Amino acid sequence: AMKWAMRGAGKQNVLGIKLFDDKKISTLMASAEARQNLVANVKKVIDQEQFDGVNIDFEYQGNPEGVLEEEFVSFIGELRQAIARKVSVDVFGNTVIKGNVEGLKNISMAADYVVVMAYDYHQPGSDYAGPVAPINSLPGVRSIMEVVDRIVALGLDRHKMILAYPLYGYEWKTVDTSFGSLARGNWGQMVSYQRAQNLLHDAAFMQTAVVNWDDLSMSPWMSFTATETAYRRVKVKKKMVSEPYSVDGVHQIYYENLRSLEAKFKLVTQSQLGGVGFWALGYEGNDAQVWLTLTEVLSGK
């Protein structure tokens, strides 16, 4: 029902196919027969369900340049020819930054669109907290601008390059309240655009939170104190046991707001790239202002 509602509103529905296992991707790409079977099955689904295109999200976890190899590029070309509809392929920012020129040009020719995942520059497990999608960073630190600069420098078809942005951020436990603080432990959680907005409108929360803006990354962030559970060793009846107790610890959230998203949208138009993508639709909740801002920027208002 949703698919037909979208089409009735003048939108298109794209079938997404994902695979995040390096070994399985390599095995699939190494077999012409396996690729042909996949293409045939995708075509069958496309024709039966009347999808308007396909997005291929095959992520080599250990090799960002895997999608630039000859077999993968051939697969994208085979799929595009078979379904006679638009095919987009997702790539990491590091695929563009580190990838060889020939491979990047080949994948951009084989696909209708190359969707660059311009997010997760910092994520749970990172040593330091920081912006999820920084437009600029200090020298030696990855950023979205580094991706855009290489697209331009290599002369890739800009109209085929899509920058996918996050409608979310992350929360870390941190050592202190400074920007880019060292993280405490391997802990983190996703903070949707909607949740971040809810926190900003929560009077009790805002009494203890400090909201900041980083001009370099063009990213908002906040620090606050949260009650955590810690454990200490105590002796009970001559035995050492772990006893829980409460302690206040510093937390930081790096997120997106209208100001940061507008800057990212303008980067696309100023660089004459093909468009904007998101991960993930729905994280914005019912906030229509995100889409109004996007429409205004893309229309040049």
Beta strands, then each sheet from edge to edge (+ up, - down):
strand 1: 14-19
strand 2: 53-58
strand 3: 86-92
strand 4: 113-117
strand 5: 161-166
strand 6: 168-173
strand 7: 189-192
strand 8: 210-214
strand 9: 219-236
strand 10: 239-254
strand 11: 275-279
sheet 1: 1+ 2+ 3+ 4+ 5+ 11+
sheet 2: 7+ 6- 10+ 9- 8+
end
